[in-house]
């Protein structure tokens, strides 16, 4: 078979077209993977930022509870009015501090452990739950039944929530470990 001049000219053009197509497809695939990787990183960063902001809120609440106790015979607030009583001692706006950035809606996304209501702060053991994440409700007080145990994810770890302990430090507790928390002084 004899090839005509036209066939010889079209073969290199087709080869170039195939190569260009392969390059464009490859670049497209790489860009898709980059976008997916970036979206995963942004999601993790957002979760981490919300977790840190929530812990900062609990830190501010810890200071406000301490200030409240200083001016009230070293006693903790009554559980039924804890938001009303403690919010006066917050440095920042109660609307921001009493709301966890990862939670949806409500004026307050934290609850007070009713077992420590009006106790002397110095009598509360350091490992007892003081304030914890809960469903939105102003002046919410109770125990483990109110825990919102899957508000946060700590990176790739299991879901959980932030807890403020009697010692005044907030900590992320995994959902699987929530049943080990100490509620009674």
For each residue, the residues with C-beta under 8 A, 3 or more apart:
1:
2:
3: 7 8
4: 7 8
5: 8 9
6: 9 10
7: 3 4 10 11
8: 3 4 5 11 12
9: 5 6 12 13
10: 6 7 13 14
11: 7 8 14 15
12: 8 9 15 16
13: 9 10 16 17
14: 10 11 17 18
15: 11 12 18 19
16: 12 13 19 20
17: 13 14 20 21
18: 14 15 21 22
19: 15 16 22 23
20: 16 17 23 24
21: 17 18 24 25
22: 18 19 25 26
23: 19 20 26 27
24: 20 21 27 28
25: 21 22 28 29
26: 22 23 29 30
27: 23 24 30 31
28: 24 25 31 32
29: 25 26 32 33
30: 26 27 33 34
31: 27 28 34 35
32: 28 29 35 36
33: 29 30 36 37
34: 30 31 37 38
35: 31 32 38 39
36: 32 33 39 40
37: 33 34 40 41
38: 34 35 41 42
39: 35 36 42 43
40: 36 37 43 44
41: 37 38 44 45
42: 38 39 45 46
43: 39 40 46 47
44: 40 41 47 48 155 156
45: 41 42 48 49
46: 42 43 49 50
47: 43 44 50 51 102 152 153 154 155
48: 44 45 51 52 155
49: 45 46 52 53 101
50: 46 47 53 54 100 101 102 152
51: 47 48 54 55 102 152 154 162 172
52: 48 49 55 56
53: 49 50 56 57 100 101
54: 50 51 57 58 100 101 102 133 151 152 162 170
55: 51 52 58 59 162 170 172
56: 52 53 59 60
57: 53 54 60 61 96 97 98 99 100 110
58: 54 55 61 62 110 131 162 163 164 170
59: 55 56 62 63 170
60: 56 57 63 64 90 91 92 97
61: 57 58 64 65 86 90 97 98 110 131 164
62: 58 59 65 66 130 131 164 168 169 170
63: 59 60 66 67 89 91
64: 60 61 67 68 86 87 89 90 91 97
65: 61 62 68 69 76 77 86 89 121 130 131 168
66: 62 63 69 70 121 168
67: 63 64 70 71 89
68: 64 65 71 72 76 77 85 86 88 89
69: 65 66 72 74 75 76 120 121
70: 66 67 74
71: 67 68
72: 68 69 75 77
73: 120
74: 69 70 120 121 122
75: 69 72 118 119 120 121
76: 65 68 69 82 116 117 118 119 120 121 124 130
77: 65 68 72 81 82 85 86 112 117 118
78: 81 82 85 117 118
79: 82 112 113 114 116 117 118 141
80: 117 139 141
81: 77 78 84 85 139
82: 76 77 78 79 85 86 112 117 139 141
83: 86 87 94 98 107 108 138 139 140
84: 81 87 88 139
85: 68 77 78 81 82 88
86: 61 64 65 68 77 82 83 89 90
87: 64 83 84 90 94 97 98
88: 68 84 85
89: 63 64 65 67 68 86
90: 60 61 64 86 87 93 94 97
91: 60 63 64
92: 60 96 97
93: 90 96 97
94: 83 87 90 97 98
95: 98 99 107
96: 57 92 93 99
97: 57 60 61 64 87 90 92 93 94
98: 57 61 83 87 94 95 107 108 109 110
99: 57 95 96 103 106 107 108 109
100: 50 53 54 57 103 109 110 133 151 162
101: 49 50 53 54
102: 47 50 51 54 151 152
103: 99 100 106 109 133 136 148 151
104: 136
105: 136
106: 99 103 109 135 136 137 138
107: 83 95 98 99 136 138
108: 83 98 99 136 137 138 139 140
109: 98 99 100 103 106 133 134 135 136 148 151
110: 57 58 61 98 100 131 132 133 134 140
111: 131 132 133 134 137 140 141 142 146
112: 77 79 82 116 117 130 131 139 140 141
113: 79 116 117 128 129 130 131 132 141 142 143 183
114: 79 117 141 142 143
115: 128 143 183 184 185
116: 76 79 112 113 119 124 128 130 166 185
117: 76 77 78 79 80 82 112 113 114 141
118: 75 76 77 78 79
119: 75 76 116 123 124 185
120: 69 73 74 75 76 123 124
121: 65 66 69 74 75 76 124 166
122: 74
123: 119 120 185
124: 76 116 119 120 121 128 130 166 185
125: 128 166 182 185
126: 165 166 167
127: 165 166 167 182
128: 113 115 116 124 125 165 166 182 183 184 185
129: 113 132 163 164 165 166 181 182 183
130: 62 65 76 112 113 116 124 164 165 166
131: 58 61 62 65 110 111 112 113 163 164
132: 110 111 113 129 146 147 161 162 163 164
133: 54 100 103 109 110 111 147 148 151 161 162 163
134: 109 110 111 137 140 142 146 147 148
135: 106 109 140 146 148
136: 103 104 105 106 107 108 109
137: 106 108 111 134 140
138: 83 106 107 108
139: 80 81 82 83 84 108 112
140: 83 108 110 111 112 134 135 137 146
141: 79 80 82 111 112 113 114 117
142: 111 113 114 134 145 146
143: 113 114 115 146 183
144: 147 178 179 181 183
145: 142
146: 111 132 134 135 140 142 143
147: 132 133 134 144 161 178
148: 103 109 133 134 135 151 161
149: 159 160 161 175 178
150: 159 160 161 175
151: 54 100 102 103 109 133 148 159 160 161 162
152: 47 50 51 54 102 159 160 161 162 172
153: 47 156 157 158 159 160
154: 47 51 157 158 160 172 174
155: 44 47 48
156: 44 153
157: 153 154 160 174
158: 153 154 174 175 176
159: 149 150 151 152 153 174 175
160: 149 150 151 152 153 154 157 172 173 174 175 177 178
161: 132 133 147 148 149 150 151 152 172 173 175 178
162: 51 54 55 58 100 132 133 151 152 170 171 172 173
163: 58 129 131 132 133 170 171 173 181
164: 58 61 62 129 130 131 132 168 169 170
165: 126 127 128 129 130 168 169 170 171
166: 116 121 124 125 126 127 128 129 130 185
167: 126 127
168: 62 65 66 164 165
169: 62 164 165
170: 54 55 58 59 62 162 163 164 165
171: 162 163 165
172: 51 55 152 154 160 161 162
173: 160 161 162 163 177 178 181
174: 154 157 158 159 160 177 178
175: 149 150 158 159 160 161 178
176: 158
177: 160 173 174 180 181
178: 144 147 149 160 161 173 174 175 181
179: 144
180: 177
181: 129 144 163 173 177 178
182: 125 127 128 129
183: 113 115 128 129 143 144
184: 115 128
185: 115 116 119 123 124 125 128 166
